[in-house]
Amino acid sequence: MKRHLEVLKYCRWYFNKNHKFPLLMEIADNFDITKEAARQNLNRLVTKGYLAKHGWEKRGYTLLVKDIYPKEDNLISKVIRRIKGRQIN
């Protein structure tokens, strides 16, 4: 999994536990990265539409409702589509 999605998963876990968004330092400490790397990951999540940024506040992000994992084309869905497409006589 890409790092920014791991950061998103951590932010969701942290928010559910503490009812507030984690600080940059908390994210950096959790992933053993610099604050700047944590900021870059959050900015990437904002660009992709997973977070919204609110100015320069310490906890200035909001989690947006969006599926982290895009629906994958797996074997089961292929079988279901094949069955639905077949005419039963």
Legacy VTK file of the C-alpha trace (Angstrom):
# vtk DataFile Version 3.0
C-alpha trace
ASCII
DATASET POLYDATA
POINTS 89 float
0.000 0.000 0.000
1.278 3.466 -0.763
2.410 5.541 2.192
-0.218 8.279 1.793
-3.019 5.701 2.045
-1.364 4.262 5.169
-1.322 7.804 6.573
-5.021 8.155 5.751
-5.818 4.888 7.504
-3.881 6.078 10.567
-5.660 9.461 10.536
-9.059 7.742 10.417
-8.075 5.433 13.278
-6.739 8.375 15.318
-9.859 10.459 14.657
-12.190 7.616 15.665
-10.226 7.122 18.886
-9.602 10.780 19.881
-12.336 12.696 18.022
-9.748 15.051 16.527
-7.232 14.990 13.699
-3.619 14.039 14.565
-0.846 16.626 14.613
1.900 16.489 11.979
4.373 15.415 14.660
2.098 12.543 15.718
1.852 11.326 12.128
5.606 11.719 11.630
6.385 9.830 14.850
3.984 7.013 13.998
5.592 6.422 10.587
9.149 7.386 11.572
9.268 10.123 8.931
9.932 13.872 9.032
7.196 16.446 9.583
7.737 17.628 6.016
7.177 14.088 4.674
3.991 13.852 6.774
2.842 17.213 5.346
3.540 16.008 1.789
1.474 12.870 2.397
-1.417 14.964 3.750
-1.192 17.335 0.782
-1.348 14.340 -1.568
-4.494 13.166 0.249
-6.030 16.642 -0.125
-5.257 16.579 -3.861
-6.865 13.145 -4.232
-9.989 14.263 -2.347
-9.600 12.227 0.854
-8.981 15.276 3.100
-9.935 18.952 3.189
-7.504 21.578 4.526
-8.583 24.514 6.724
-5.922 27.193 6.567
-2.958 27.013 8.927
-4.616 25.472 12.001
-2.658 22.773 13.856
-5.330 20.152 13.268
-6.627 21.889 10.160
-7.774 18.877 8.174
-11.129 17.169 7.780
-11.606 13.588 6.695
-13.893 13.332 3.678
-16.038 10.322 2.976
-14.423 8.461 0.139
-13.561 4.808 -0.387
-9.868 4.194 0.316
-9.706 1.049 -1.773
-11.064 1.324 -5.322
-13.223 -1.587 -6.338
-11.010 -4.187 -7.894
-11.986 -6.468 -10.730
-11.666 -9.786 -8.921
-12.624 -13.323 -9.894
-15.986 -13.299 -8.102
-17.210 -10.151 -9.869
-16.123 -11.602 -13.218
-18.092 -14.793 -12.554
-21.195 -12.825 -11.492
-21.039 -10.663 -14.634
-20.665 -13.768 -16.777
-23.669 -15.439 -15.105
-25.815 -12.295 -15.436
-24.885 -11.936 -19.102
-25.809 -15.516 -19.947
-29.374 -16.195 -21.068
-30.979 -19.153 -19.290
-33.312 -21.146 -21.601
LINES 1 90
89 0 1 2 3 4 5 6 7 8 9 10 11 12 13 14 15 16 17 18 19 20 21 22 23 24 25 26 27 28 29 30 31 32 33 34 35 36 37 38 39 40 41 42 43 44 45 46 47 48 49 50 51 52 53 54 55 56 57 58 59 60 61 62 63 64 65 66 67 68 69 70 71 72 73 74 75 76 77 78 79 80 81 82 83 84 85 86 87 88
